[in-house]
């Protein structure tokens, strides 16, 4: 099974926390900070991402005269944030900044979402993380699957894995019933991870006139063997179904 996109996301999520902490330690007066201080700053950065990128999908951040300028300044000095201006003169304060890499922002947003939702009974916010066009990206240079890098980071941050798998399966089965009249087997086939499609088509061929709902149940059964495959099916279905969601659904917005 080709899981390179998930392996890349895991490696980046693991590196992101270490890298952010290292940059902040480099910025401290004596070059040292405690793990608790690193965690506190990362927690705050995650909250900042929820109020900005998660809220509006905009990568850039207001810096000059920002309400929490002091903390943002620490991240800027550490190189976690960088100026987002091409003509900034030396010694001048930037009007706006951005994270040194979009993947760092995606990781911190996923971290903030988990901090916010980990005690909730269900993780409905995953549908927006996976399906909202605000977070859609093409095939990233890091090897991520085209779609939502934010959701792919959520797969690495949310846990324990048993609960995450259960939640992905639960929502997918729920969608099978909710959208049975809207889906077709061609769309579901395109959402099945590529290596599993021959088995999926074989199952459909022996099932007679299979409804879209039953087809999605089969896709879930085949994909649930690995979290990466289940997550990929979930993300592709979330993108497909996002325009059909009910207006009253909150989805963590």
Phi, psi and omega in degrees: 000128180278108181240029185300323181297319180288322177298320178295318179297317179298315180297320181291318179298319180294318181288327186300315181295316179296319183293317179297317179296320179297316180297320180291323177294322178297333183273348182288156185305319182252010178079010181227141169221161179277160176300327179295321179292320176301313182297318180298317181291321178294322177299316179294319179298323176296319177296321177299318179295326177294324181281346185240279186299316179295327183283324188225355179074008182269130184284321185287152181234139173293133181243306181296128180066018177292144182302327182248048186301321186298315180290321178297324178297321178297318178292326178292314180297328180280348181088004175289322170255149177226154178300141178249052180218131183279338185244030180290127180279145180305137178084355180261147181278133180289149175284324178217159183225173173211166177291150186297340174212139180302328180294329175296318178295319178297317179298313182293327175295316177299321178296318178295321178297319180292319177301323182284324192249356192297335180266356179287154182292325178231160181245065181296336181299340180297328180296318179291319179302325183273324193253339184294126180301340177304330186253010182282135176225160175282187177300114186281157180296339180278000178095010180290151171298137175301136184144233181252109174295326178302313180296321180296327173291323178300324178299331181271335185268319184286147180182178005293164187300322181300319179290321179298315178300316179299318182292319178297316178297316182301313182293320179298316178296323177297317178297325180302321179280319184294324189244024181302323181280345184259337185271161169224161186294332178295316178297317181294320178300319180292338180275340180291133177309137188311314183295340182267353186296320178301317178294322179296313180296323178296319178296320179295322185293334181262000184261004181072220181276088185275131178286158175305321179300313179293324178297319179292323176301318178296317179299319179296314181302318181287326187275340187286356179295331180226139180301321182298317180291319179296318178295321180293317176300315181300313182298315180295322178290322179297319177296317181296321187268348185307315180294344184263357184298155179284139183302330184280354179292131182282308177057031174075011181290000000 
